[in-house]
Structures are given as structure tokens and as C-alpha cells.
Amino acid sequence: MQEPSLPVTAPAFRQVDSGHGFQWWSTSWQWLFHRGATAVWIVMCLIAMAIFFVLHVVPLLGSIAAQVALFMFAGGLMLAARKTDEGTAPAIGDLFAGFGESLGPLAIGGALLVIAVLLVVAAASIAGIGALAGGLLGGMAGNIAVLASLSGTALLVLLAALLLLVPIGMASWLAPALIVLRKQPPMEALKASLSACWANLGALTVYGLLWIAFAIVASIPLGLGWLVLWPLMVLSTYAAFQDLFEGK
């Protein structure tokens, strides 16, 4: 007789002060440059981004496949980050660890995120087309005031779409770690990531503002700084997961 499956318990997370957003970056710096695996991390991130961009140029489904693959690579990179945290040297092959035991959950999680983004884009497109059609059907397309109004409406639609993408980004940020390290189902992982990010909006804001500053600096020397920033982004994500969900 098959035993009934137990309900999935949402992983508990803690709330931290805004200063932890800086700590996630400082911890990632220590891991990247003081654990003896700097070159491995740079190569792993280069391979992941190269595959991502190659998939993006494939017609039709290439961009969708790229987004799903990036989510799966994130799972492998979280496993590599766990090794780094525990003092074990990661290997380049860890990048593809997400295509092993956690293949199905990671693929589903990535697909759910793609669907969410497509729904936002579709809604924004419909709203924008509707506003334009309303102006044209009103017979006033040549009226400067109406055109200005339509431009304002288009801007509002764009801003609304960007705001809707924020919670999607929150849901995606820690979900790969929750899937591969805590064995959470895809939907539960996405919801837990969103909840943890929302509850720690102060720390996330500090983290995001620092990322903007780092991205600007990384882009100055012909973009070469991104060779360091990409691994730091991965390791700081793991540091945030560890801080919020494991209390370390």
C-alpha cells in the first residue's frame, strides 16, 4: 500500500536589517578571492553566459530556451557555491550539476518564470495597442494633444510592466538554491523566494543599489570587470540564501 505523500512545508526564512545587503557582497568577495578557486568561478560563469547568448540568437524558441537554461545553470552554480562555502574546491563540471538530479524541478521553475514574463509582456502589449486603437478610432490621431496623451499612456504601460517584473525577479532570485539545496518543489521555491525578498526589502534594496554601482564600474574597462562581477553575483546570491534561509 502506497503511503500518502506529506504536504510540502514552506521553508522558513528570517528578516534581517538593511546592512545585510552589503554583507552578502562582502562575503562573496571573500569566497571568490580567498578560497583558491577564482579562475574556476570565472570560467564557469563565462561558459554559462556564452551558452545563454548563443541560445538567444536561435530563432523562435531560442530566447525561451536561454532563460530556462540560465535558471538550470543557476542551480548548478548554487551547488558549486555550497562547495566553496564548505571549503571544497568547485569544478567546472559543477555548472552542469543542475542537469542531473534536479533537472525536472529546475526546468519547470525556469519555464514558470518564462510564462510569467510572457504574460506581463502580452498584457502590456494589449494595453498599449488598446490605447493606440482608442486614439485612432476617435479620429484624432493628428491632434498633438492626443498624441501626447497616447505617449503618456504608453509610458505608464511600460512602467506598470516593469513594476510587474520586479516580483518575478524576486521569485527567481533564490528559487534555484531552494530547489537544489532544500529540495523544494518549483512553485514552492518561487513563492518562498518572493516572500523572503519582500520581507527583506531593505537589505535587497541596498544589495541592488550596490549592484548598480558595481555594474557601472565593471563596464568601464571594456566590460572586463564583468568577469569578476558575474561570479560575485552568484556567490552573493548564495550568501543571501544562506543568511535568510539558514541563518548563517
C-alpha positions in Angstrom: 0.0 0.0 0.0 1.4 3.4 -1.0 1.9 5.8 1.8 0.1 9.2 1.4 2.5 11.9 0.5 3.1 14.5 3.1 2.3 18.2 2.4 5.2 20.3 1.4 6.2 22.7 4.2 7.3 26.1 3.0 10.9 26.8 4.1 11.1 29.3 6.9 13.2 32.5 6.4 14.3 35.2 8.7 14.2 39.0 8.5 17.4 40.9 8.6 18.4 44.6 8.6 19.3 46.5 5.5 23.1 46.2 6.3 23.0 42.6 5.3 22.7 43.6 1.7 26.3 44.9 2.0 27.3 41.7 3.9 26.2 39.5 1.0 28.6 41.2 -1.3 31.5 41.3 1.2 31.0 37.6 1.9 31.0 36.8 -1.9 34.3 38.7 -2.2 35.9 36.6 0.5 34.7 33.4 -1.1 35.8 34.3 -4.6 39.3 35.6 -3.8 40.3 33.7 -0.6 39.2 30.1 -1.3 41.6 29.4 -4.2 39.0 28.9 -6.9 38.8 32.3 -8.6 39.7 31.0 -12.1 37.2 28.2 -11.9 34.4 30.6 -11.0 35.3 32.9 -13.8 35.4 30.1 -16.3 32.0 28.6 -15.1 30.3 32.0 -15.5 31.9 32.6 -18.9 30.6 29.2 -20.1 27.1 29.9 -18.8 26.8 33.3 -20.3 28.3 32.1 -23.7 25.7 29.3 -23.9 23.0 31.8 -22.9 23.9 34.3 -25.6 24.3 31.5 -28.3 20.8 30.2 -27.4 19.4 33.7 -27.6 20.3 34.0 -31.3 18.4 30.9 -32.3 15.2 31.9 -34.0 11.8 31.4 -32.4 12.3 29.4 -29.2 16.0 30.3 -28.6 15.3 33.1 -26.1 12.9 30.9 -24.1 15.4 28.0 -24.1 18.1 30.5 -23.0 16.1 31.7 -20.0 15.3 28.1 -18.9 18.9 27.1 -19.3 20.1 30.1 -17.2 17.8 29.0 -14.4 19.2 25.5 -14.6 22.8 26.8 -14.6 21.9 28.8 -11.5 21.1 25.6 -9.8 24.5 24.1 -10.6 26.2 27.3 -9.5 24.4 27.2 -6.2 25.8 23.7 -5.6 29.3 25.0 -6.5 28.8 27.8 -4.1 27.9 25.3 -1.4 31.2 23.6 -2.1 33.1 26.9 -1.8 31.4 27.7 1.4 32.4 24.3 2.9 36.0 24.7 1.8 35.8 22.2 -1.1 37.2 23.4 -4.5 34.4 23.5 -7.1 34.9 22.0 -10.5 33.9 23.5 -13.9 31.6 20.5 -14.3 29.5 21.7 -11.3 28.0 24.2 -13.7 26.0 21.4 -15.3 25.0 19.8 -12.0 21.6 21.3 -12.4 21.0 19.0 -15.4 21.3 15.9 -13.1 19.1 15.1 -10.1 17.3 18.4 -10.1 16.8 18.6 -13.9 13.0 18.3 -13.8 12.3 20.8 -11.0 14.7 23.4 -12.3 13.3 23.1 -15.9 9.8 23.6 -14.5 10.9 26.5 -12.4 12.5 28.2 -15.4 9.5 27.5 -17.6 7.2 29.0 -15.0 9.3 32.2 -14.9 9.2 32.4 -18.7 5.5 32.0 -18.7 5.1 34.8 -16.1 7.3 37.2 -18.1 5.4 36.4 -21.3 2.1 37.1 -19.6 3.4 40.5 -18.5 4.7 41.3 -22.0 1.4 40.2 -23.5 -0.7 42.3 -21.1 1.5 45.3 -21.7 1.2 44.8 -25.5 -2.5 44.5 -25.4 -2.9 47.6 -23.2 -0.6 49.6 -25.4 -2.4 48.5 -28.6 -5.7 49.2 -27.0 -4.7 52.8 -26.1 -3.4 53.4 -29.6 -6.5 52.0 -31.2 -8.7 54.1 -29.0 -6.9 57.3 -30.2 -7.2 56.3 -33.8 -10.8 55.3 -33.6 -11.5 58.6 -32.1 -10.5 60.2 -35.4 -8.0 62.4 -33.6 -4.7 60.8 -34.5 -3.4 64.1 -35.9 -4.2 66.0 -32.8 -0.9 66.8 -31.0 -2.6 66.8 -27.6 -4.0 63.3 -28.3 -0.6 62.0 -29.5 1.0 63.4 -26.3 -1.7 61.6 -24.3 -1.0 58.4 -26.1 2.7 58.8 -25.4 1.9 59.2 -21.7 -0.3 56.2 -21.7 2.5 54.1 -23.4 4.9 55.3 -20.7 2.5 54.3 -17.9 2.1 50.9 -19.5 5.8 50.4 -19.7 6.3 51.4 -16.1 3.5 49.1 -15.0 5.1 46.2 -16.9 8.5 47.0 -15.2 6.9 47.0 -11.8 5.3 43.6 -12.5 8.7 42.2 -13.5 10.1 43.1 -10.0 8.2 40.4 -8.1 9.1 37.9 -10.9 12.7 38.8 -10.4 12.3 38.3 -6.6 10.7 34.9 -7.1 13.5 33.8 -9.4 16.5 35.0 -7.3 16.7 32.4 -4.5 14.5 29.7 -6.1 17.3 27.7 -7.7 19.1 27.4 -4.4 15.9 26.3 -2.7 15.3 23.7 -5.4 18.8 22.1 -5.3 19.8 22.7 -1.7 16.4 22.4 0.1 14.7 20.1 -2.4 11.7 22.4 -2.6 9.1 21.9 -5.5 9.4 24.6 -8.2 6.3 26.6 -7.3 7.0 26.5 -3.5 10.6 27.6 -4.2 9.4 30.6 -6.3 6.9 31.6 -3.6 9.4 31.3 -0.8 12.0 33.3 -2.7 9.4 36.1 -3.3 8.3 36.1 0.3 11.8 36.2 1.6 12.8 39.1 -0.7 9.6 41.0 0.1 10.1 40.6 3.8 13.7 41.8 3.5 13.1 44.7 1.0 15.6 47.0 2.9 18.5 44.6 2.5 17.5 43.8 -1.1 17.4 47.5 -1.9 20.9 48.0 -0.5 22.1 44.9 -2.4 20.5 46.2 -5.6 22.0 49.7 -5.3 25.4 48.3 -4.8 24.9 46.0 -7.8 24.2 49.1 -9.9 27.4 50.8 -8.7 29.4 47.6 -9.3 27.9 47.2 -12.8 28.9 50.7 -13.8 32.4 50.2 -12.6 32.7 46.8 -14.2 31.6 48.2 -17.5 34.3 50.9 -17.6 37.4 48.9 -18.6 35.9 47.5 -21.8 33.4 45.4 -19.7 36.2 43.3 -18.4 35.1 43.9 -14.8 32.1 41.6 -15.5 34.5 38.7 -15.4 34.6 39.3 -11.7 31.1 40.7 -11.2 29.4 37.6 -12.6 30.9 35.2 -10.0 30.3 37.8 -7.3 26.6 37.9 -8.2 26.4 34.1 -8.0 28.2 33.9 -4.7 26.3 36.8 -3.2 23.1 35.1 -4.1 24.2 32.0 -2.3 25.2 34.2 0.7 21.8 35.8 0.8 20.1 32.3 0.6 22.3 31.1 3.5 21.6 34.2 5.5 17.8 34.3 5.0 17.0 30.6 5.0 19.8 29.0 7.0 20.6 31.8 9.4 24.3 31.8 8.8 
